Amino acid sequence: MSDQKKPIRVMLIDCRPLVLIGLHDLINARKPHMEVSGQATTYTYALDLADQQRPDVVFFSFFPDALDPLEVVGELTRSARMKVLVLKGLYESVPVAQAIDAGARGIVLAEDPTESIIQAIVNVHHRDIGLDRAWAGGLSGYAANGHVPLRCNREQAKQARLTLRERELISAIVEDPSAKYMSIAERLGISEHTVHNHLSNIYQKLDLINRMDLLMYALKHGLASSEEPPESAWVELDRAPQGNGTALRNE
């Protein structure tokens, strides 16, 4: 069986039984394209299980444990084959930038639509996108120093593909990270369906996974109407912006 036809093997790390059950059922419903290879409720067992099974993608949650979760992320990502996706609840406090620095490839909101969560797994596994280490370093520097690092030519080329309307949508999200899609649509004078379509195009052009990725990318690269992003954006980022990080297909 070729790599393209092999199922994506996903390991789950969470201390909450209901979360594990929900993710297990969601992922296994996509067989034969993806399947749950194992699950762990402690970080110690997670490291042992990952070493035994070598999953493709690890769904990782932060919770109280004897081991430091950031160190566990770093240990998991020492294998180039394993990609870590951090699962963050809407009101959970998670050190986003530090998790990315430790090796996480992306952040997924637990409140995201199920198809958006599935697409995040596919994107991280097959396309190896999300939050690369160099980009993560810039993000951490931005959070600490309050300035936007210089853009690289590759990112400028990506951003050049954005339309004016797509840039307006990015600015609206940066200015009010907690805004619902319906409110953004009313503000821009377009339908909510059009907002979703624009976001799908933006994710594809910028190699992003969901709304949280877009918010962090926009903050890092200054993709907003003002020269500096609003201070409150970082507060909202810590708390996870409200609204769904959907990535619908174009019709």
C-alpha angles and dihedrals in degrees: 000000000000122000090249091058098042114102117254105251111219126192120201125214116186136122094218115090094204092053091049092049092049095049092042092054093042094052099039089051085069095061131169089029095055138358141182109258096186146326136223135195096194130048093232092057090042092059092048092047094047090051090053099042104030095208122200096229129022119204103209130193127188114235139146110286141144090257126066107253093216090055089049091053089051092050093049094050095051084089107076089211096061118078118195122214115189115220111212128183121223094254099027118117107229126167094238100178093044091050090053091047088053090057108274112148098207149346122244123193114228087221093057117115112271093246090054090054091049091048091051089057092049094046095049093046102043104026099034091220134133122084111355120202096252090050090047091054090054091048092053090049091050093051091050100041103030097231137106115251119228114277120242121231092250092058092045089055091052093048092049088067092062117105122226091253091051090051090051089053092050090050091051091053093048093048092051111017093176095053117123119237091248091057092048090050092051091048093052094040095240136110124269088241089058090051089056092048092050090049091051089054092046093051090051095047095046097037094241133145109212147342095288090054089049093050093051092044092050092049092050096047099036095243096164139100092254125061092242126034116243116270091233090065091076091050091052090047091057090052095041115252115262118245133062123292093215124169107194123184119251114257 
